[in-house]
């Protein structure tokens, strides 16, 4: 399992939240997607953090980023980005968990 973390600064938090909720199913229904969580900044209300658990980096890149799903997702939430999101993948440190 890998964790995708995206730091997203937006221009209109309320509109972004509505767009995310309308497009969430596109992401969560992607093969290889295990969970999706969006958090909202308290000190910085126009900042969001998206956390997506994937079976592997390949599942993210091949089943989502390389498909029409990503175009649909980005077309819905992208208009509210203040700048391009910073996206990274993370592996667990806990030796009890395995990753790909």
N, C-alpha and C positions, 0 to 999 in steps of 0.2 A: 504494500500500500504506500502511496505517496500522497502528500498534501500539497495541493496547489494553493498558494496564497497570492491574492491580488489586492494591492493597495490602490484604491480608486478615489480620486478627488473629483467632485461633480460641481456643476454650475447651479443646479436646482434640486436640492435633496428630496423634496416631496415628489417631484415628477420622476426622479430617478427611482425612488422606492416603488412607485406605481409601475414603472417600466420593468423593473426587476421582477416584481411579483407576477406580471403578465408573461414574462419570458422564462421564469424559473423552470417550468416543466420541460422546456427544450433542453436544458442542461441536465436536470436530474434524471431524465429518461434516456440519456445517452448510455449505450453499452459501456460498461467499465466504470461508470460513475457510481460511487458508493454512498456519498452524502454531500449535501450542499448547505452552507450556512453563510448568511450575510450579516455583518454587524455594522453598527452605525456609531460614528465618533460622538463622544459626549463633549469633550473640550473643543473638538473641531467638527462641527455639525455637517460640514460638507465633505467629510471623509468617511469612506466605507471600506471595510475589509471583507473580501469574499474568500471563503475557505472551502475547497472542494477536495474530497477524498477520492482518489482514482485507484484502480487496480494497479496501474503502472503509468509511467510517463508516456509510454507508447499508446495506452488507451486514451489518454487525454489528446495527444497529438493526432492520432489516426482516426479515432472515433468522433472527435469533436472539432478540433482546430482545422483538420483537413476536409471538413464536410460543409454542406449547406446549413447544418445546425449552427455552426459558428457565425455564418453570415446572418442568419436570422437573429441570433442572440445579439450580435454586435449592432445590427440595424435597429434593434429595439432599445438597448441600453446605451449604446455609443453616443448618441446625440447629446447626452447629458454629461459626458466626460469633460472635465476642465483641462485635462492633459492626458496623454496615454497612460493607462494603468501600469504599475510596476508589478510584474508577475514572476514568481519563482516557485520551484518545486522543492519540497523538503522531505527528508527521510527521518524515520523515527530513530532516536538514540536508544530507546528501551530495547534491550536484547531479547525480550520476550516477544517482540513484534517482528515480523518479517517484512521485507520490502522487495520491490522489483527494480 
